[in-house]
């Protein structure tokens, strides 16, 4: 049944579709498979059997992915910088509204900005004016904890 289909045209269409997807979607997604489709297209143009075309598609796609993906990740993701919000992690903050996880209340001031806050441990509360340490951010809330004695 597949003998009636021009496999070179199928591989060409697959390659074009994969390249269009690569152009539309941010990041490297399908370029490796487009290279595999090119290899299969060449095999089809040389009248290779279908199993060999499919094998070339997978072998070249996987090889291209294995060889270039680590390099691409290194250079594409090397420009990622922490956000302004990430820069407050580990910093001190001052409680402006009593923090009580049970009642769902609490706010802190850090860098002149007020954030809603929750304590890392549920069994405690923090009074207004207390100095705490920012541990992480969950959504729009700071997760804080009492500072360790130095």
N, CA, C and O atoms as a GROMACS GRO file, in nm:
protein
  600
    1UNK      N    1   0.082  -0.119   0.000
    1UNK     CA    2   0.000   0.000   0.000
    1UNK      C    3   0.087   0.126   0.000
    1UNK      O    4   0.056   0.222  -0.070
    2UNK      N    5   0.195   0.125   0.078
    2UNK     CA    6   0.279   0.243   0.083
    2UNK      C    7   0.358   0.263  -0.045
    2UNK      O    8   0.415   0.370  -0.066
    3UNK      N    9   0.362   0.162  -0.132
    3UNK     CA   10   0.436   0.174  -0.258
    3UNK      C   11   0.372   0.278  -0.349
    3UNK      O   12   0.440   0.337  -0.433
    4UNK      N   13   0.240   0.302  -0.333
    4UNK     CA   14   0.171   0.400  -0.415
    4UNK      C   15   0.201   0.544  -0.370
    4UNK      O   16   0.176   0.639  -0.444
    5UNK      N   17   0.254   0.557  -0.250
    5UNK     CA   18   0.280   0.690  -0.195
    5UNK      C   19   0.424   0.730  -0.227
    5UNK      O   20   0.516   0.650  -0.213
    6UNK      N   21   0.441   0.853  -0.271
    6UNK     CA   22   0.575   0.904  -0.296
    6UNK      C   23   0.635   0.943  -0.161
    6UNK      O   24   0.602   1.049  -0.107
    7UNK      N   25   0.722   0.859  -0.107
    7UNK     CA   26   0.777   0.881   0.026
    7UNK      C   27   0.866   1.004   0.032
    7UNK      O   28   0.877   1.066   0.138
    8UNK      N   29   0.928   1.040  -0.077
    8UNK     CA   30   1.010   1.161  -0.077
    8UNK      C   31   0.920   1.283  -0.048
    8UNK      O   32   0.960   1.373   0.025
    9UNK      N   33   0.802   1.284  -0.105
    9UNK     CA   34   0.709   1.395  -0.081
    9UNK      C   35   0.663   1.394   0.065
    9UNK      O   36   0.649   1.500   0.126
   10UNK      N   37   0.638   1.276   0.120
   10UNK     CA   38   0.595   1.265   0.260
   10UNK      C   39   0.704   1.320   0.353
   10UNK      O   40   0.674   1.395   0.445
   11UNK      N   41   0.830   1.280   0.328
   11UNK     CA   42   0.939   1.328   0.413
   11UNK      C   43   0.962   1.479   0.395
   11UNK      O   44   0.997   1.548   0.490
   12UNK      N   45   0.942   1.528   0.273
   12UNK     CA   46   0.957   1.671   0.247
   12UNK      C   47   0.850   1.750   0.323
   12UNK      O   48   0.879   1.853   0.385
   13UNK      N   49   0.727   1.702   0.318
   13UNK     CA   50   0.617   1.767   0.391
   13UNK      C   51   0.644   1.762   0.541
   13UNK      O   52   0.624   1.862   0.612
   14UNK      N   53   0.689   1.647   0.590
   14UNK     CA   54   0.719   1.634   0.734
   14UNK      C   55   0.828   1.733   0.774
   14UNK      O   56   0.819   1.796   0.879
   15UNK      N   57   0.931   1.745   0.691
   15UNK     CA   58   1.041   1.837   0.722
   15UNK      C   59   0.992   1.982   0.724
   15UNK      O   60   1.028   2.058   0.814
   16UNK      N   61   0.911   2.020   0.627
   16UNK     CA   62   0.858   2.157   0.622
   16UNK      C   63   0.770   2.185   0.744
   16UNK      O   64   0.781   2.291   0.805
   17UNK      N   65   0.682   2.091   0.778
   17UNK     CA   66   0.595   2.110   0.894
   17UNK      C   67   0.679   2.124   1.021
   17UNK      O   68   0.651   2.211   1.104
   18UNK      N   69   0.781   2.041   1.037
   18UNK     CA   70   0.866   2.049   1.156
   18UNK      C   71   0.943   2.181   1.161
   18UNK      O   72   0.961   2.238   1.269
   19UNK      N   73   0.987   2.230   1.046
   19UNK     CA   74   1.057   2.359   1.043
   19UNK      C   75   0.962   2.474   1.073
   19UNK      O   76   1.001   2.571   1.139
   20UNK      N   77   0.838   2.466   1.027
   20UNK     CA   78   0.738   2.569   1.057
   20UNK      C   79   0.710   2.569   1.208
   20UNK      O   80   0.702   2.676   1.269
   21UNK      N   81   0.695   2.451   1.266
   21UNK     CA   82   0.672   2.442   1.411
   21UNK      C   83   0.791   2.503   1.484
   21UNK      O   84   0.772   2.576   1.581
   22UNK      N   85   0.911   2.474   1.439
   22UNK     CA   86   1.032   2.530   1.501
   22UNK      C   87   1.031   2.682   1.494
   22UNK      O   88   1.072   2.749   1.589
   23UNK      N   89   0.986   2.736   1.382
   23UNK     CA   90   0.984   2.881   1.365
   23UNK      C   91   0.877   2.948   1.452
   23UNK      O   92   0.895   3.061   1.496
   24UNK      N   93   0.767   2.879   1.475
   24UNK     CA   94   0.654   2.937   1.549
   24UNK      C   95   0.674   2.926   1.700
   24UNK      O   96   0.646   3.021   1.773
   25UNK      N   97   0.720   2.811   1.747
   25UNK     CA   98   0.730   2.784   1.890
   25UNK      C   99   0.864   2.834   1.943
   25UNK      O  100   0.968   2.807   1.883
   26UNK      N  101   0.863   2.907   2.056
   26UNK     CA  102   0.991   2.953   2.111
   26UNK      C  103   1.072   2.837   2.167
   26UNK      O  104   1.017   2.741   2.221
   27UNK      N  105   1.202   2.847   2.154
   27UNK     CA  106   1.291   2.741   2.201
   27UNK      C  107   1.312   2.638   2.092
   27UNK      O  108   1.243   2.637   1.990
   28UNK      N  109   1.408   2.554   2.115
   28UNK     CA  110   1.440   2.449   2.018
   28UNK      C  111   1.352   2.328   2.048
   28UNK      O  112   1.371   2.260   2.148
   29UNK      N  113   1.258   2.301   1.959
   29UNK     CA  114   1.162   2.195   1.983
   29UNK      C  115   1.174   2.083   1.881
   29UNK      O  116   1.187   1.966   1.918
   30UNK      N  117   1.171   2.117   1.752
   30UNK     CA  118   1.160   2.013   1.649
   30UNK      C  119   1.271   2.015   1.545
   30UNK      O  120   1.262   1.942   1.446
   31UNK      N  121   1.372   2.096   1.563
   31UNK     CA  122   1.477   2.105   1.462
   31UNK      C  123   1.548   1.971   1.440
   31UNK      O  124   1.587   1.939   1.328
   32UNK      N  125   1.563   1.894   1.545
   32UNK     CA  126   1.631   1.765   1.534
   32UNK      C  127   1.550   1.668   1.449
   32UNK      O  128   1.607   1.590   1.372
   33UNK      N  129   1.421   1.672   1.462
   33UNK     CA  130   1.334   1.584   1.384
   33UNK      C  131   1.327   1.629   1.239
   33UNK      O  132   1.309   1.547   1.149
   34UNK      N  133   1.342   1.759   1.216
   34UNK     CA  134   1.349   1.810   1.078
   34UNK      C  135   1.476   1.757   1.012
   34UNK      O  136   1.474   1.724   0.893
   35UNK      N  137   1.585   1.750   1.086
   35UNK     CA  138   1.709   1.692   1.031
   35UNK      C  139   1.691   1.544   1.001
   35UNK      O  140   1.740   1.493   0.901
   36UNK      N  141   1.620   1.475   1.089
   36UNK     CA  142   1.590   1.333   1.065
   36UNK      C  143   1.504   1.316   0.941
   36UNK      O  144   1.524   1.222   0.864
   37UNK      N  145   1.407   1.406   0.922
   37UNK     CA  146   1.322   1.400   0.803
   37UNK      C  147   1.403   1.426   0.678
   37UNK      O  148   1.377   1.367   0.573
   38UNK      N  149   1.502   1.515   0.686
   38UNK     CA  150   1.591   1.541   0.573
   38UNK      C  151   1.671   1.416   0.537
   38UNK      O  152   1.686   1.383   0.419
   39UNK      N  153   1.721   1.347   0.638
   39UNK     CA  154   1.795   1.222   0.614
   39UNK      C  155   1.705   1.118   0.549
   39UNK      O  156   1.746   1.047   0.457
   40UNK      N  157   1.581   1.108   0.597
   40UNK     CA  158   1.486   1.012   0.540
   40UNK      C  159   1.449   1.054   0.397
   40UNK      O  160   1.429   0.968   0.312
   41UNK      N  161   1.439   1.183   0.372
   41UNK     CA  162   1.410   1.234   0.237
   41UNK      C  163   1.521   1.193   0.140
   41UNK      O  164   1.493   1.150   0.028
   42UNK      N  165   1.645   1.207   0.183
   42UNK     CA  166   1.758   1.166   0.099
   42UNK      C  167   1.753   1.015   0.073
   42UNK      O  168   1.776   0.970  -0.039
   43UNK      N  169   1.722   0.938   0.178
   43UNK     CA  170   1.711   0.793   0.160
   43UNK      C  171   1.598   0.759   0.063
   43UNK      O  172   1.613   0.668  -0.019
   44UNK      N  173   1.487   0.829   0.072
   44UNK     CA  174   1.374   0.804  -0.020
   44UNK      C  175   1.412   0.842  -0.163
   44UNK      O  176   1.373   0.773  -0.258
   45UNK      N  177   1.486   0.951  -0.178
   45UNK     CA  178   1.528   0.993  -0.312
   45UNK      C  179   1.623   0.890  -0.375
   45UNK      O  180   1.631   0.879  -0.497
   46UNK      N  181   1.694   0.816  -0.291
   46UNK     CA  182   1.785   0.710  -0.340
   46UNK      C  183   1.715   0.575  -0.348
   46UNK      O  184   1.780   0.472  -0.363
   47UNK      N  185   1.580   0.577  -0.338
   47UNK     CA  186   1.497   0.457  -0.348
   47UNK      C  187   1.527   0.353  -0.240
   47UNK      O  188   1.520   0.233  -0.267
   48UNK      N  189   1.560   0.397  -0.121
   48UNK     CA  190   1.582   0.305  -0.010
   48UNK      C  191   1.446   0.250   0.036
   48UNK      O  192   1.344   0.317   0.020
   49UNK      N  193   1.445   0.129   0.091
   49UNK     CA  194   1.318   0.074   0.140
   49UNK      C  195   1.264   0.158   0.257
   49UNK      O  196   1.339   0.229   0.324
   50UNK      N  197   1.134   0.149   0.280
   50UNK     CA  198   1.068   0.228   0.383
   50UNK      C  199   1.130   0.206   0.520
   50UNK      O  200   1.150   0.302   0.594
   51UNK      N  201   1.162   0.083   0.555
   51UNK     CA  202   1.219   0.056   0.687
   51UNK      C  203   1.351   0.131   0.706
   51UNK      O  204   1.381   0.176   0.816
   52UNK      N  205   1.429   0.143   0.599
   52UNK     CA  206   1.557   0.213   0.607
   52UNK      C  207   1.534   0.365   0.620
   52UNK      O  208   1.607   0.433   0.691
   53UNK      N  209   1.432   0.416   0.551
   53UNK     CA  210   1.399   0.557   0.563
   53UNK      C  211   1.360   0.592   0.708
   53UNK      O  212   1.407   0.690   0.765
   54UNK      N  213   1.273   0.508   0.764
   54UNK     CA  214   1.229   0.529   0.903
   54UNK      C  215   1.348   0.517   0.999
   54UNK      O  216   1.361   0.595   1.093
   55UNK      N  217   1.434   0.418   0.973
   55UNK     CA  218   1.552   0.401   1.058
   55UNK      C  219   1.642   0.524   1.052
   55UNK      O  220   1.691   0.570   1.155
   56UNK      N  221   1.665   0.577   0.931
   56UNK     CA  222   1.747   0.697   0.916
   56UNK      C  223   1.683   0.815   0.989
   56UNK      O  224   1.752   0.895   1.053
   57UNK      N  225   1.551   0.826   0.978
   57UNK     CA  226   1.481   0.933   1.047
   57UNK      C  227   1.511   0.929   1.197
   57UNK      O  228   1.550   1.030   1.256
   58UNK      N  229   1.493   0.812   1.259
   58UNK     CA  230   1.513   0.800   1.403
   58UNK      C  231   1.660   0.813   1.442
   58UNK      O  232   1.692   0.881   1.540
   59UNK      N  233   1.749   0.750   1.367
   59UNK     CA  234   1.892   0.754   1.401
   59UNK      C  235   1.945   0.898   1.393
   59UNK      O  236   2.013   0.944   1.485
   60UNK      N  237   1.915   0.967   1.284
   60UNK     CA  238   1.965   1.104   1.268
   60UNK      C  239   1.899   1.197   1.368
   60UNK      O  240   1.967   1.284   1.424
   61UNK      N  241   1.770   1.182   1.393
   61UNK     CA  242   1.702   1.268   1.491
   61UNK      C  243   1.761   1.251   1.630
   61UNK      O  244   1.792   1.349   1.698
   62UNK      N  245   1.778   1.128   1.673
   62UNK     CA  246   1.832   1.101   1.806
   62UNK      C  247   1.978   1.146   1.816
   62UNK      O  248   2.018   1.203   1.918
   63UNK      N  249   2.057   1.121   1.711
   63UNK     CA  250   2.197   1.164   1.714
   63UNK      C  251   2.208   1.316   1.719
   63UNK      O  252   2.288   1.371   1.795
   64UNK      N  253   2.128   1.385   1.639
   64UNK     CA  254   2.131   1.531   1.639
   64UNK      C  255   2.087   1.586   1.775
   64UNK      O  256   2.145   1.682   1.826
   65UNK      N  257   1.986   1.524   1.831
   65UNK     CA  258   1.938   1.566   1.963
   65UNK      C  259   2.046   1.544   2.068
   65UNK      O  260   2.073   1.633   2.149
   66UNK      N  261   2.108   1.428   2.068
   66UNK     CA  262   2.210   1.396   2.168
   66UNK      C  263   2.333   1.484   2.157
   66UNK      O  264   2.393   1.521   2.258
   67UNK      N  265   2.371   1.519   2.035
   67UNK     CA  266   2.493   1.597   2.015
   67UNK      C  267   2.470   1.746   2.040
   67UNK      O  268   2.552   1.811   2.103
   68UNK      N  269   2.359   1.798   1.991
   68UNK     CA  270   2.342   1.944   1.996
   68UNK      C  271   2.259   1.995   2.113
   68UNK      O  272   2.272   2.112   2.149
   69UNK      N  273   2.176   1.914   2.173
   69UNK     CA  274   2.089   1.963   2.281
   69UNK      C  275   2.169   2.021   2.398
   69UNK      O  276   2.135   2.130   2.445
   70UNK      N  277   2.273   1.952   2.449
   70UNK     CA  278   2.348   2.012   2.561
   70UNK      C  279   2.410   2.147   2.524
   70UNK      O  280   2.411   2.239   2.605
   71UNK      N  281   2.461   2.159   2.402
   71UNK     CA  282   2.520   2.286   2.359
   71UNK      C  283   2.413   2.394   2.347
   71UNK      O  284   2.433   2.508   2.390
   72UNK      N  285   2.299   2.356   2.290
   72UNK     CA  286   2.190   2.453   2.274
   72UNK      C  287   2.140   2.500   2.410
   72UNK      O  288   2.117   2.620   2.428
   73UNK      N  289   2.124   2.410   2.505
   73UNK     CA  290   2.078   2.450   2.638
   73UNK      C  291   2.178   2.543   2.704
   73UNK      O  292   2.140   2.639   2.771
   74UNK      N  293   2.305   2.515   2.686
   74UNK     CA  294   2.409   2.598   2.748
   74UNK      C  295   2.405   2.741   2.695
   74UNK      O  296   2.412   2.836   2.772
   75UNK      N  297   2.393   2.756   2.564
   75UNK     CA  298   2.399   2.889   2.505
   75UNK      C  299   2.264   2.960   2.504
   75UNK      O  300   2.258   3.082   2.516
   76UNK      N  301   2.156   2.887   2.489
   76UNK     CA  302   2.023   2.949   2.486
   76UNK      C  303   1.982   2.993   2.626
   76UNK      O  304   1.926   3.101   2.643
   77UNK      N  305   2.008   2.911   2.727
   77UNK     CA  306   1.964   2.940   2.863
   77UNK      C  307   2.067   3.016   2.945
   77UNK      O  308   2.044   3.043   3.063
   78UNK      N  309   2.182   3.051   2.886
   78UNK     CA  310   2.287   3.117   2.963
   78UNK      C  311   2.249   3.260   3.000
   78UNK      O  312   2.309   3.318   3.090
   79UNK      N  313   2.151   3.316   2.933
   79UNK     CA  314   2.112   3.455   2.958
   79UNK      C  315   2.000   3.469   3.060
   79UNK      O  316   1.951   3.579   3.082
   80UNK      N  317   1.958   3.359   3.122
   80UNK     CA  318   1.850   3.364   3.220
   80UNK      C  319   1.901   3.434   3.346
   80UNK      O  320   2.003   3.395   3.402
   81UNK      N  321   1.830   3.534   3.388
   81UNK     CA  322   1.867   3.609   3.508
   81UNK      C  323   1.754   3.600   3.608
   81UNK      O  324   1.637   3.590   3.571
   82UNK      N  325   1.789   3.603   3.737
   82UNK     CA  326   1.682   3.601   3.836
   82UNK      C  327   1.596   3.727   3.827
   82UNK      O  328   1.645   3.833   3.788
   83UNK      N  329   1.470   3.714   3.862
   83UNK     CA  330   1.381   3.829   3.860
   83UNK      C  331   1.408   3.916   3.983
   83UNK      O  332   1.482   3.876   4.073
   84UNK      N  333   1.348   4.033   3.984
   84UNK     CA  334   1.362   4.120   4.101
   84UNK      C  335   1.310   4.051   4.225
   84UNK      O  336   1.366   4.067   4.334
   85UNK      N  337   1.203   3.976   4.210
   85UNK     CA  338   1.146   3.906   4.326
   85UNK      C  339   1.244   3.803   4.381
   85UNK      O  340   1.256   3.788   4.502
   86UNK      N  341   1.315   3.731   4.294
   86UNK     CA  342   1.411   3.630   4.339
   86UNK      C  343   1.526   3.692   4.418
   86UNK      O  344   1.587   3.625   4.501
   87UNK      N  345   1.554   3.819   4.393
   87UNK     CA  346   1.667   3.884   4.458
   87UNK      C  347   1.644   3.909   4.607
   87UNK      O  348   1.739   3.941   4.679
   88UNK      N  349   1.520   3.896   4.654
   88UNK     CA  350   1.494   3.919   4.796
   88UNK      C  351   1.508   3.792   4.879
   88UNK      O  352   1.504   3.799   5.002
   89UNK      N  353   1.526   3.677   4.815
   89UNK     CA  354   1.540   3.552   4.889
   89UNK      C  355   1.663   3.559   4.979
   89UNK      O  356   1.770   3.600   4.935
   90UNK      N  357   1.647   3.519   5.105
   90UNK     CA  358   1.756   3.523   5.200
   90UNK      C  359   1.772   3.656   5.271
   90UNK      O  360   1.852   3.667   5.364
   91UNK      N  361   1.698   3.758   5.230
   91UNK     CA  362   1.709   3.891   5.291
   91UNK      C  363   1.620   3.900   5.415
   91UNK      O  364   1.533   3.816   5.439
   92UNK      N  365   1.645   4.005   5.492
   92UNK     CA  366   1.564   4.030   5.612
   92UNK      C  367   1.441   4.110   5.575
   92UNK      O  368   1.443   4.189   5.480
   93UNK      N  369   1.335   4.091   5.651
   93UNK     CA  370   1.212   4.169   5.635
   93UNK      C  371   1.157   4.202   5.773
   93UNK      O  372   1.189   4.136   5.871
   94UNK      N  373   1.073   4.304   5.778
   94UNK     CA  374   1.015   4.347   5.905
   94UNK      C  375   0.864   4.323   5.900
   94UNK      O  376   0.798   4.359   5.803
   95UNK      N  377   0.811   4.261   6.004
   95UNK     CA  378   0.668   4.231   6.011
   95UNK      C  379   0.590   4.361   6.029
   95UNK      O  380   0.616   4.438   6.122
   96UNK      N  381   0.494   4.385   5.939
   96UNK     CA  382   0.409   4.504   5.948
   96UNK      C  383   0.267   4.470   5.993
   96UNK      O  384   0.193   4.557   6.038
   97UNK      N  385   0.229   4.343   5.980
   97UNK     CA  386   0.100   4.293   6.030
   97UNK      C  387   0.128   4.155   6.089
   97UNK      O  388   0.195   4.073   6.026
   98UNK      N  389   0.078   4.130   6.208
   98UNK     CA  390   0.106   4.004   6.276
   98UNK      C  391   0.085   3.885   6.181
   98UNK      O  392  -0.017   3.876   6.112
   99UNK      N  393   0.183   3.795   6.179
   99UNK     CA  394   0.172   3.677   6.093
   99UNK      C  395   0.119   3.561   6.176
   99UNK      O  396   0.178   3.520   6.275
  100UNK      N  397   0.006   3.510   6.131
  100UNK     CA  398  -0.058   3.395   6.196
  100UNK      C  399  -0.114   3.307   6.084
  100UNK      O  400  -0.214   3.341   6.022
  101UNK      N  401  -0.049   3.194   6.060
  101UNK     CA  402  -0.092   3.105   5.952
  101UNK      C  403  -0.233   3.050   5.974
  101UNK      O  404  -0.306   3.027   5.877
  102UNK      N  405  -0.270   3.027   6.099
  102UNK     CA  406  -0.402   2.972   6.128
  102UNK      C  407  -0.511   3.071   6.088
  102UNK      O  408  -0.612   3.032   6.028
  103UNK      N  409  -0.492   3.198   6.122
  103UNK     CA  410  -0.591   3.301   6.087
  103UNK      C  411  -0.574   3.352   5.944
  103UNK      O  412  -0.664   3.418   5.892
  104UNK      N  413  -0.463   3.321   5.882
  104UNK     CA  414  -0.440   3.365   5.744
  104UNK      C  415  -0.404   3.512   5.733
  104UNK      O  416  -0.435   3.577   5.634
  105UNK      N  417  -0.338   3.564   5.837
  105UNK     CA  418  -0.299   3.706   5.834
  105UNK      C  419  -0.147   3.717   5.831
  105UNK      O  420  -0.075   3.625   5.868
  106UNK      N  421  -0.102   3.831   5.786
  106UNK     CA  422   0.041   3.858   5.792
  106UNK      C  423   0.091   3.938   5.675
  106UNK      O  424   0.050   3.916   5.561
  107UNK      N  425   0.182   4.032   5.704
  107UNK     CA  426   0.246   4.112   5.600
  107UNK      C  427   0.383   4.153   5.651
  107UNK      O  428   0.405   4.169   5.771
  108UNK      N  429   0.474   4.171   5.556
  108UNK     CA  430   0.609   4.215   5.589
  108UNK      C  431   0.650   4.325   5.492
  108UNK      O  432   0.594   4.340   5.384
  109UNK      N  433   0.748   4.402   5.535
  109UNK     CA  434   0.805   4.506   5.449
  109UNK      C  435   0.948   4.466   5.414
  109UNK      O  436   1.028   4.431   5.501
  110UNK      N  437   0.977   4.472   5.287
  110UNK     CA  438   1.113   4.445   5.240
  110UNK      C  439   1.143   4.540   5.125
  110UNK      O  440   1.068   4.547   5.028
  111UNK      N  441   1.251   4.613   5.138
  111UNK     CA  442   1.288   4.708   5.034
  111UNK      C  443   1.184   4.814   5.008
  111UNK      O  444   1.171   4.862   4.896
  112UNK      N  445   1.107   4.852   5.111
  112UNK     CA  446   1.006   4.955   5.096
  112UNK      C  447   0.875   4.906   5.036
  112UNK      O  448   0.784   4.985   5.014
  113UNK      N  449   0.864   4.777   5.012
  113UNK     CA  450   0.742   4.720   4.955
  113UNK      C  451   0.678   4.626   5.058
  113UNK      O  452   0.747   4.559   5.134
  114UNK      N  453   0.546   4.625   5.059
  114UNK     CA  454   0.471   4.538   5.150
  114UNK      C  455   0.430   4.411   5.076
  114UNK      O  456   0.375   4.417   4.966
  115UNK      N  457   0.458   4.297   5.138
  115UNK     CA  458   0.422   4.166   5.084
  115UNK      C  459   0.335   4.093   5.186
  115UNK      O  460   0.355   4.108   5.306
  116UNK      N  461   0.239   4.016   5.138
  116UNK     CA  462   0.171   3.923   5.229
  116UNK      C  463   0.271   3.813   5.262
  116UNK      O  464   0.356   3.778   5.180
  117UNK      N  465   0.259   3.760   5.382
  117UNK     CA  466   0.360   3.664   5.427
  117UNK      C  467   0.298   3.554   5.512
  117UNK      O  468   0.194   3.572   5.575
  118UNK      N  469   0.364   3.440   5.511
  118UNK     CA  470   0.329   3.326   5.594
  118UNK      C  471   0.457   3.272   5.655
  118UNK      O  472   0.564   3.281   5.595
  119UNK      N  473   0.445   3.217   5.776
  119UNK     CA  474   0.561   3.156   5.840
  119UNK      C  475   0.585   3.016   5.785
  119UNK      O  476   0.491   2.946   5.747
  120UNK      N  477   0.712   2.978   5.782
  120UNK     CA  478   0.748   2.845   5.733
  120UNK      C  479   0.688   2.736   5.823
  120UNK      O  480   0.641   2.634   5.773
  121UNK      N  481   0.689   2.759   5.954
  121UNK     CA  482   0.631   2.661   6.047
  121UNK      C  483   0.494   2.710   6.092
  121UNK      O  484   0.478   2.827   6.128
  122UNK      N  485   0.396   2.621   6.092
  122UNK     CA  486   0.257   2.659   6.121
  122UNK      C  487   0.230   2.691   6.267
  122UNK      O  488   0.137   2.767   6.296
  123UNK      N  489   0.305   2.638   6.359
  123UNK     CA  490   0.273   2.652   6.501
  123UNK      C  491   0.315   2.784   6.563
  123UNK      O  492   0.293   2.802   6.683
  124UNK      N  493   0.373   2.876   6.489
  124UNK     CA  494   0.424   3.000   6.547
  124UNK      C  495   0.348   3.120   6.494
  124UNK      O  496   0.272   3.111   6.397
  125UNK      N  497   0.371   3.233   6.560
  125UNK     CA  498   0.323   3.362   6.510
  125UNK      C  499   0.441   3.458   6.515
  125UNK      O  500   0.541   3.432   6.582
  126UNK      N  501   0.428   3.569   6.444
  126UNK     CA  502   0.532   3.672   6.446
  126UNK      C  503   0.466   3.806   6.472
  126UNK      O  504   0.367   3.841   6.408
  127UNK      N  505   0.520   3.881   6.566
  127UNK     CA  506   0.463   4.009   6.606
  127UNK      C  507   0.512   4.122   6.518
  127UNK      O  508   0.617   4.112   6.454
  128UNK      N  509   0.435   4.230   6.516
  128UNK     CA  510   0.472   4.350   6.441
  128UNK      C  511   0.608   4.400   6.490
  128UNK      O  512   0.633   4.408   6.611
  129UNK      N  513   0.696   4.435   6.395
  129UNK     CA  514   0.828   4.485   6.427
  129UNK      C  515   0.936   4.378   6.432
  129UNK      O  516   1.055   4.410   6.432
  130UNK      N  517   0.896   4.252   6.435
  130UNK     CA  518   0.993   4.142   6.440
  130UNK      C  519   1.065   4.133   6.305
  130UNK      O  520   1.006   4.154   6.199
  131UNK      N  521   1.195   4.099   6.311
  131UNK     CA  522   1.275   4.085   6.190
  131UNK      C  523   1.284   3.937   6.155
  131UNK      O  524   1.324   3.855   6.237
  132UNK      N  525   1.244   3.904   6.032
  132UNK     CA  526   1.243   3.765   5.985
  132UNK      C  527   1.330   3.751   5.860
  132UNK      O  528   1.378   3.850   5.805
  133UNK      N  529   1.350   3.627   5.818
  133UNK     CA  530   1.429   3.598   5.699
  133UNK      C  531   1.339   3.539   5.591
  133UNK      O  532   1.257   3.452   5.619
  134UNK      N  533   1.354   3.586   5.468
  134UNK     CA  534   1.272   3.538   5.355
  134UNK      C  535   1.332   3.408   5.304
  134UNK      O  536   1.449   3.405   5.266
  135UNK      N  537   1.253   3.303   5.302
  135UNK     CA  538   1.300   3.170   5.259
  135UNK      C  539   1.264   3.140   5.114
  135UNK      O  540   1.348   3.090   5.038
  136UNK      N  541   1.141   3.170   5.075
  136UNK     CA  542   1.098   3.141   4.937
  136UNK      C  543   0.974   3.224   4.904
  136UNK      O  544   0.916   3.289   4.991
  137UNK      N  545   0.936   3.218   4.778
  137UNK     CA  546   0.816   3.287   4.732
  137UNK      C  547   0.720   3.182   4.677
  137UNK      O  548   0.758   3.098   4.596
  138UNK      N  549   0.597   3.186   4.721
  138UNK     CA  550   0.491   3.097   4.670
  138UNK      C  551   0.379   3.185   4.620
  138UNK      O  552   0.303   3.242   4.699
  139UNK      N  553   0.369   3.197   4.489
  139UNK     CA  554   0.269   3.286   4.430
  139UNK      C  555   0.305   3.429   4.461
  139UNK      O  556   0.409   3.478   4.419
  140UNK      N  557   0.217   3.498   4.536
  140UNK     CA  558   0.242   3.638   4.574
  140UNK      C  559   0.272   3.650   4.723
  140UNK      O  560   0.269   3.760   4.778
  141UNK      N  561   0.299   3.538   4.789
  141UNK     CA  562   0.326   3.540   4.932
  141UNK      C  563   0.473   3.504   4.958
  141UNK      O  564   0.530   3.417   4.893
  142UNK      N  565   0.530   3.574   5.055
  142UNK     CA  566   0.664   3.539   5.100
  142UNK      C  567   0.651   3.435   5.212
  142UNK      O  568   0.567   3.449   5.301
  143UNK      N  569   0.733   3.334   5.207
  143UNK     CA  570   0.741   3.236   5.313
  143UNK      C  571   0.864   3.275   5.394
  143UNK      O  572   0.976   3.275   5.344
  144UNK      N  573   0.841   3.308   5.522
  144UNK     CA  574   0.948   3.362   5.606
  144UNK      C  575   0.968   3.273   5.728
  144UNK      O  576   0.884   3.189   5.761
  145UNK      N  577   1.081   3.294   5.793
  145UNK     CA  578   1.107   3.220   5.917
  145UNK      C  579   1.184   3.310   6.011
  145UNK      O  580   1.246   3.408   5.971
  146UNK      N  581   1.179   3.272   6.137
  146UNK     CA  582   1.254   3.347   6.238
  146UNK      C  583   1.402   3.320   6.213
  146UNK      O  584   1.441   3.210   6.174
  147UNK      N  585   1.483   3.421   6.237
  147UNK     CA  586   1.625   3.409   6.209
  147UNK      C  587   1.693   3.324   6.315
  147UNK      O  588   1.655   3.323   6.432
  148UNK      N  589   1.794   3.252   6.269
  148UNK     CA  590   1.874   3.169   6.359
  148UNK      C  591   1.965   3.261   6.441
  148UNK      O  592   2.013   3.363   6.390
  149UNK      N  593   1.989   3.225   6.566
  149UNK     CA  594   2.084   3.303   6.647
  149UNK      C  595   2.224   3.279   6.594
  149UNK      O  596   2.264   3.165   6.570
  150UNK      N  597   2.297   3.389   6.575
  150UNK     CA  598   2.432   3.377   6.518
  150UNK      C  599   2.536   3.371   6.625
  150UNK      O  600   2.655   3.361   6.594
   0.00000   0.00000   0.00000
